[in-house]
Amino acid sequence: MPNTNHPRLSVSTWSLHRSLGKPVVYGPEANGHAAAMPTTTPLFTLLELPARMADAGIHTLEICHFHLPNRDPNTLRQVRSAIEAAGVELWSLLIDGGDIAHPDQHERDTDWVEGWFAVAAELGAKNARVSGGKQEPTPDAVARSARNMARLAGAAQQRGVRLMTENWQNLMSTPEVVLEVLDKLDGAVGLCADFGNWSGPTKYDDLAQIMPRAESCHAKCHFGAPGQPDAADFVRCLELTRAVGFAGPYTLIYDGPDADELAGLAQERALVTPYLA
């Protein structure tokens, strides 16, 4: 297993969503029993992915919850075995459903998120990433999110998994709220900083405020057209990581217009590689 205390390349299964057959994203409204059934013909399976990554020289992975075929213990053992056989580090299980800040459904959704920690532990994931919530960041919603996240952090820790959150969705839409929630949790929750979730004239200043807290980053590059990455924006975001001595995984996120996901990832990789030294 690779040394994890240095910058390194990583890939999220979201970047290969089309290659994996575009399974439907689901959340607690499906009662947690949905299976990741492909909606198109996959180019390869999740079990094949770790070896493909290792062959390409990438040894860190993040898995979206809806890319797991199911939560059957035998399936999870097979996925873990494929990851370990390839010498790949499973950095995080990305739990992409639920709204722990919802005024009415937050208990249901928090229970649903917590149910994934056993899966993360079974897979050998170091972390599990959750959303702070989809609500507007009113004081009540922020308090609700922080309270439920504190509960989730304790539950994850009992499974040997660190809880992380991200500057993602409505509640965590400003650096002020991201830092407020993290401060309320007093180090119990880590941060994944995503380049692509914020935009506008204050984007770089906003990212600069949260980057010192980042334990990982989602290195997402915008593509204006197939094969045309916005390299200037991407490199400016990467420079923010260099400025704070970032030493975590750079997880390549590709969801650009070109269906050739591997080509898009290769372009992102070329831009990130100078920041791995």
C-alpha positions, 0 to 999 in steps of 0.5 A, a space after each residue: 500500500 502506498 505511503 499516504 502522507 504526500 500529494 498523489 493522484 486519485 480518481 473518483 468513480 464519478 469521473 467514469 460514470 459513463 464507463 460504468 454504465 451510468 447507474 442511477 443516483 439514489 438516496 434515502 427516498 429509495 429506502 436504501 435498498 436500490 441497486 446500482 443497475 447500469 442504464 447503458 452498456 458499461 465499458 468495464 465493471 467496478 471490479 475491473 477498475 482498480 487494476 485499470 487504475 494501477 496499470 495507469 499508475 494511479 493508486 488512490 480511489 474514491 467510490 460513489 455509493 451508487 456505483 456499488 452493485 449492492 451492499 451484499 457482504 460478498 459483493 463488498 468483499 469482492 470489491 475490497 479484494 479487487 482494490 487490495 490486489 491492485 495495490 490501491 488505497 481506497 481514500 473515501 466512500 462518497 455518500 452522495 444522497 441525503 439532506 442532513 439539514 432538511 427541516 423535516 427529513 433530516 433524521 431519516 436522511 442522517 440514519 440513511 447516511 450512517 448506514 453507509 459507514 459499515 459499508 465504508 469500513 467493510 471496503 477498507 475506506 479511510 474516509 466517508 464524505 457526506 454533504 452538509 445539506 441542500 438547504 439554504 444556510 440559515 442559522 437553523 439549517 447550519 445548526 441542524 447540519 452541524 448537530 447531525 454531522 457531529 453524530 455522524 462523525 462519532 458513528 464513523 469513528 466507531 467504524 474506524 472511518 473518518 468523516 469528511 464533508 465538502 464545499 458542495 450543495 446549498 448549505 456549504 455554498 460559502 467559505 464562511 459557512 464551511 468554516 463555521 460548520 468545521 469550527 463547530 465540529 472542532 476537528 472531528 470532520 475533515 474537508 474535501 475542497 472541490 475546485 468545480 463547485 464554486 464559481 463567479 468573481 470570488 471563486 479563488 478568494 473563496 477557495 483560498 479561505 478553505 484550502 488550508 483546511 483541506 485533507 483532500 481535493 476534488 481536482 475538477 477542470 471545466 471543459 468548454 468543449 470536448 478536448 478543451 479544458 479551461 487550463 487557466 482556471 484549473 492551474 489557478 486552483 492548483 496554485 492555491 493548493 501549493 500555497 498552503 502545502 497541500 499534501 493529500 490526494 488530488 482526485 481527478 473529477 471529469 464530467 465534461 462534454 466528451 464521452 471519452 472519460 479516459 481522454 478527459 482524465 488524461 488532460 487533467 492528469 497532465 495539468 496536475 502532475 507538476 503539483 505532485 512533487 
